């Protein structure tokens, strides 16, 4: 695998104002671009989150240009948190920017809130080739997350979660994975919590092993 160390700081024109972003430049012969979305901003989630950073490193290792951005109201991004509704539009903005900048198919990755929100933008986007959901929440404080839209999503899907993730109990995540169409892969990292503490290398390896077997034209 190759890796680029060049990082560009920029702002995207989002629907609620500017969105702060970082672009890890890819290789000249990159086959894909990638987008990584961060966890819940009301609980400290930003594009600098460790899980987001390791996902970016895994994807940039393939030579992909990788975009991270802060959802509205996080970091230097303008606007206010919109409980996931406006954040779907933020993710769409980032996807459009990647498509217009690189004219390459996109690999989407999201962590926690970033997965639950970003998948809604990425699944129907014809430019997105593959989907990676890290620590996808299924139930939080007796509130269930609805993923009915995934029942029509036939793109390759990688679901990676910790065996001790309280918001994505193993049996409920397994039931969700069983309902979504192929192709798909569910990886449970034993003893890992929500943030994959002490297991980030295993999470990253799951991405690095799945991408070359799954993404077309790689």
Steps between C-alpha positions, in 0.01 A plus 500: 500500500607860438431798719491874453592740782376816330201649682293794379282706733189644333137602541207355309191705415236320705125562520535657846826682434864406467610148594854462630682217324833324454606325182775240500634514147496172312731342245489628139368162383235468772208277403261639762449792735372455856289684755512440877228641730551561872299403811239706686608865529302558822721241670830636377506337158710673233702406194802463733344203682743205530269254322448747215875560482581128479230444237652783299848347532371163384334649193783740414732199514342388172590832341144634524451873565306505828273781615401558863277786608326636808121484499315829548572655839812288565848650501510797265197387298214747496138427588343308787455132572181375333453158663617319189264658249715783370810288551383270219512807275850578631612151396341549158696824466825318575419223253422752225826682569700178471321404179557840340864522612619150407241344265563166670268247662481545877548271798294625794591438865325629810542449872199481734282809431709550187398155379132536588486840331744461214354172376176683422692724263737236362266208433296669223797688352590335166861613536551302823640151440531359852390568857681457833311541829711506815327469838159549344246578774190284517347611829587800721310572824205287389492686166536271202672612183307428182692359206213400275673677212776238515254233384533645149873565514677235290844661516778312682478565873753446778366523856764506774406516867637418843383200698441729799331786313204599716314685223529215253439174687635202308165327451325817382779589263494144370127525439551826312779351291280202415232730360721697262571363152826352382782569455579563866744407773457532875816512712473488880822587682488316830565701819478831307276779624325777308826683427699182423728598790811285484369341179540776242759296311250214465231737377740648249608155384136405436478792256837426340406135438150572370564784255724320246269198499189709449552829320474472123793611280739491795 
